[in-house]
Structures are given as C-alpha cells and as structure tokens.
Amino acid sequence: MKIAHIAAAVGAGLLTTACVTPGLAGTLPPKLFLSADGVALSSTPGKGVLKRSIEVDRTTGKAHAAWTASSDQSWLTVTASGTTGGKLTVEADTTGLAADQDYTADVTVSTDDGFTDSETLHVGLWIGSSKPGTVQIQQTVESIATNPVLPYAYVTDGGANIKVYNVYSGAAVTTFRNVAPTLGSMDVSSDGATLFATDTTGYKIVALDAASGTVLSKYKVGYAIDGFFAMAYARPYGQPALYLGPNGNGAGGVIAYPSGDVLVSGGFGNGGSNYLAVTPDGRSVYTVTMFLSPGSLYGYSLSANSKGFSVKSLDSLFDAGSNCRDLAVSRDGKHVYPACGAPYEFAVFDGKTLSQVQTLPAAPYPANVEIDTFDNAVGGIDGVAENNEDVFVYNQKGKARGTVSTPVQGEQQAALKVSGDSTRVVNATESFGTQMLLFRNMP
C-alpha cells in the first residue's frame, strides 16, 4: 500500500510497522499541546455559548512549563498566563457586533520555559438574530461533517459536489463543486481550517480549504476504498495527521498532514470494513467491524520514540454488539462507544481493557454515536422511542442529559454530527425511500 501526496509529487511506501519522519519522530522535541485547537462560540435568543475552557499541556516531558496567551480580537478575552496541565479559558463579548454573521479570532499560546513553542487556538463566534428551530430539507446524503469552529455542515450525496449549510438556520451557504467524481466519508481538521473528503473513484483523499472549498492537496491511497472507508483527523505529538481505517483491501495507517509523509504503516488491519475512532491526541485508536453479528471491537495505542511512530494492539472484544454502524471515543480515551443495532442500548467500554463499564438506555436500533464539544455521548437510533425521540445524550458518567424528538423516522447510519458549539445536531434520515437532512436543537 502506498500514500502519494499528489500536490507535491511525494510518494512513500507504507512499511509494516513504522516509518520515521525526519525531524519529527527522530527527535520528538516537546511542544505545547492544546486539547482543542479550534472552538466554536455562539449567541442566539435565549441561548449562548460564550465561554470555553481547554487544557494546555506538553507533548513530551513532565516538567510544568509556563505559558502566555493573547487574542487578536478585542471581543475575545483569554486567560493571560498559566502552566502546562492547567486550563486556558476564552470568553466572547458580543457588544457592538452585528447579528447573523460569524466572527473569527486567533489565540496565540506561547512558552519559552525549558523549550520554545507557539500554538494557535482558532475561535469562531456566530451571532444569530432568531432562535434556531427544527429544519428539514429533502437531500440525498452519503456523508456529513461539521466544522468545529465555523457554523457549517458539509453534506455530499455521493456525487462530485459538497453542499455547505448553516447549522443554525439550515440555509444553503455555498457548494464546493467538482471535488471528485464520487465522494464518500468526510472529516474536518480540529482547527476548522481543512475539510477532508474521500474520492472513492480515484482512491484519494482530497484536502480542501474549509471556508472557500479550494483544493489544497490530494493524497492517493494505495488500495481500493468505497463509501464505507473511514478516516479521522488527530494530532499525535502535536503533528496534524489523518488516520486511515482498515477495510477488506488494506490495513489503514497514519499519514502526516500536509506533507503526506507516512507516520505508521498499517497496524489497524483485522479483516473486513471497520469504523474508526481516534482521540484528539491521536494516541488511542479504536475500530469496530461493521455488518457482522456479533461485531468485534479493537483497541490500539500509538507511541513514538527515536525510531519513529508505532502502533501496539491494546486488546480486542469479539462481541461488541450486532450490526455495528458507528463508533466514538471520549476525548480522554477512557470510554469507547460503538453504536450497534442490537442490543437496543449503547454499551460503553473501558478504553484500556475493553471491558463493558456502562449501559446507556436507548431503543431499536442504535445507528449513530458522536462525542460533542463537552464530552457528552450523543447517540442516534434508526427508529423512534417515546415522544418520537431518536437522539439520546449522556455525560461521561452515564447520566442522561436529554433527548431530541424527530419529525421523520429512520436515521441513516453513521450520518449524525454535532455543531462545534454543541447546540445543534445534524443528521440524515431515510423514510419510504425519501432522504431528509435534519437540523435540530440539542437538549
């Protein structure tokens, strides 16, 4: 299997264990690591998410390092200083800002305490003049992705184009045209800057500017991929990277973005097609087999030393549920959430041992699961429960946070996403042959 960075004409063969990236894995200098390098804030009538806190840590080493932070916009205040292991808080003031538009700010976090580094936190703010409601749009859906900073949902019907919607109003913003002949799964970088879309005809991953749709790079995957091919963005040791899920044709791997250098070759292969979930720091990786009864759950850890990046198998569980359709992991890697059609609940597994630690009540048939900004598990079912509920929200302790009712029965699998500020849920439904795109309020 090979990954070719087409834009820069770089080709790299995937090895069987690890691939050293010169200047990165060979030395692994310490860097600051922001638990999120992109956050979304919002203000609409009756609801506001104007304050967020993230953790500031270091990628290697344990000694605390002092850091400072500053904002480039007057409407955003930030924690001025702290030490690694502590938190950085940002807060927006909407005074004097116009409604029905989005604003962006950059927060620079720097250290010169034992090592020198600067990282950027990208912040988005949406100010709405009206309270968001339920919006349903007739739309064929192959894949959905939401931006963690900008108020956008990206939707493809499997053709060549990607439609961009405002997550609050459901209004069409623009269309990214002729991205690839046929498009499959999508993901957005955690800083909100880059949209990744799979080209299932050319076996490529296309990187686009998430705001303009301009194609930035293309990466050719050296094995056949289809609409079920999974990928995820993470930042192992502070290096932006794409994790490629295994399928019947290849065992996945990890490539650096934007260079396309191979960080890990294979390592996630266990036969068949798999859903993929990765923690933001890229060190905990999970896959679950799809379309099998029972489905198997696998865990992996990623590490690096002077020889490069490598993947180690954590454990495996050969009965995670039947007909698994989606997978998520908490931000700290403690809890893993497969969404499996049976039993009619969301089973929660320990991220290290893969032993079951929680059971979250649901209804027939679990088909979607996501982790929102506040580390809540957002699960969707292909059916309805009491009061026409099809979305269930739980915190990490397993406490119910609320449900969302639906006007249309029948969620499409692996097609539910949450807005960057965690106030809106976007999903696709299919009922009697008609597909609908829904925008609804989170509880």
Sequence and secondary structure as in RCSB ss.txt:
>XXXX:A:sequence
MKIAHIAAAVGAGLLTTACVTPGLAGTLPPKLFLSADGVALSSTPGKGVLKRSIEVDRTTGKAHAAWTASSDQSW
LTVTASGTTGGKLTVEADTTGLAADQDYTADVTVSTDDGFTDSETLHVGLWIGSSKPGTVQIQQTVESIATNPVL
PYAYVTDGGANIKVYNVYSGAAVTTFRNVAPTLGSMDVSSDGATLFATDTTGYKIVALDAASGTVLSKYKVGYAI
DGFFAMAYARPYGQPALYLGPNGNGAGGVIAYPSGDVLVSGGFGNGGSNYLAVTPDGRSVYTVTMFLSPGSLYGY
SLSANSKGFSVKSLDSLFDAGSNCRDLAVSRDGKHVYPACGAPYEFAVFDGKTLSQVQTLPAAPYPANVEIDTFD
NAVGGIDGVAENNEDVFVYNQKGKARGTVSTPVQGEQQAALKVSGDSTRVVNATESFGTQMLLFRNMP
>XXXX:A:secstr
 EEEEGGGTEEEE  SSB   TTTTTT    EEES SEEEEEEETTEEE EEEEEEEESS  S  EEEEEESSTT
EEE  EEETTEEEEEEE  TT  SSEEEEEEEEEEEESSSEEEEEEEEEEEE SS    EEEE   SEEEE SSS
SEEEEE SSS EEEEETTT  EEEEE  S SSEEEEEE TTS EEEEEETTTTEEEEEETTT  EEEEEEESS  
 TT  EEEE GGG  EEEE  BTTB  EEEETTT  EEEES    SS EEEEE TTS EEEEEESS SS  EEEE
EEEEETTEEEEEEEEEES S EEEEEEEE TTSSEEEEEEEESSEEEEEETTT  EEEEEE  S EEEEEE TTS
 EEEEESS  GGGEEEEEE TTS EEEEEE SS  EEEEEEEE TTSSEEEEEEEETTEEEEEEEE  
